Amino acid sequence: MRCKDADLLINKYMDGIITEDEAKEAALARSGAGSVVKSELDTDDGNVRYEIEIHDGNKEIDVEVDAVTKEILHYEEEIID
């Protein structure tokens, strides 16, 4: 759950934030395949980012996309049973 400060920060920068669809496209481009099963706009250390979860077969892929620059901030693949 986000805190009130996170919501204030997101609202402050909302005009410069990419859309959720743009963030999903960037995450899927990085993963190369799969389907988005979860996405959330959040803040971390004062940065606004989208946290995207992708499933591709037996892989769970977590991608964090900067909500202003569209840069991939974090990428992690995990094999799931």
TAVEN-V343186 format. One record per residue. SS is DSSP state (H for helix, E for strand, L for the rest). OMEGA is omega in whole degrees, -180 to 180 (* if undefined). NEAR is the number of other ideal C-beta (glycine too) atoms within 8 Angstrom. Layout:
ss:SS omega:OMEGA near:NEAR
ss:SS omega:OMEGA near:NEAR
//
This chain:
ss:L omega:-180 near:2
ss:L omega:176 near:6
ss:L omega:-179 near:6
ss:H omega:179 near:5
ss:H omega:179 near:7
ss:H omega:178 near:10
ss:H omega:178 near:9
ss:H omega:180 near:8
ss:H omega:179 near:11
ss:H omega:179 near:12
ss:H omega:-179 near:7
ss:H omega:-175 near:6
ss:L omega:-173 near:11
ss:H omega:-179 near:7
ss:H omega:-178 near:4
ss:H omega:-175 near:5
ss:L omega:176 near:11
ss:L omega:180 near:9
ss:L omega:177 near:6
ss:H omega:179 near:8
ss:H omega:177 near:6
ss:H omega:178 near:9
ss:H omega:178 near:15
ss:H omega:178 near:12
ss:H omega:179 near:8
ss:H omega:-180 near:12
ss:H omega:179 near:16
ss:H omega:176 near:12
ss:H omega:179 near:7
ss:H omega:-178 near:9
ss:H omega:179 near:13
ss:L omega:-179 near:6
ss:L omega:175 near:5
ss:L omega:-180 near:12
ss:E omega:177 near:6
ss:E omega:178 near:11
ss:E omega:-179 near:6
ss:E omega:173 near:7
ss:E omega:-177 near:11
ss:E omega:174 near:6
ss:E omega:-176 near:10
ss:E omega:176 near:10
ss:E omega:176 near:12
ss:E omega:-179 near:6
ss:L omega:178 near:4
ss:L omega:179 near:5
ss:E omega:178 near:8
ss:E omega:-177 near:12
ss:E omega:171 near:13
ss:E omega:174 near:15
ss:E omega:-174 near:11
ss:E omega:174 near:14
ss:E omega:-177 near:12
ss:E omega:172 near:15
ss:E omega:178 near:11
ss:E omega:-176 near:9
ss:L omega:-180 near:5
ss:L omega:179 near:5
ss:E omega:169 near:11
ss:E omega:-175 near:10
ss:E omega:177 near:15
ss:E omega:-179 near:12
ss:E omega:173 near:16
ss:E omega:-177 near:12
ss:E omega:176 near:15
ss:E omega:-174 near:12
ss:L omega:178 near:11
ss:L omega:-174 near:9
ss:L omega:-177 near:4
ss:L omega:179 near:9
ss:L omega:175 near:6
ss:E omega:-177 near:11
ss:E omega:-178 near:8
ss:E omega:178 near:7
ss:E omega:-179 near:10
ss:E omega:176 near:7
ss:E omega:178 near:8
ss:E omega:175 near:8
ss:E omega:179 near:7
ss:L omega:-179 near:7
ss:L omega:* near:3
//
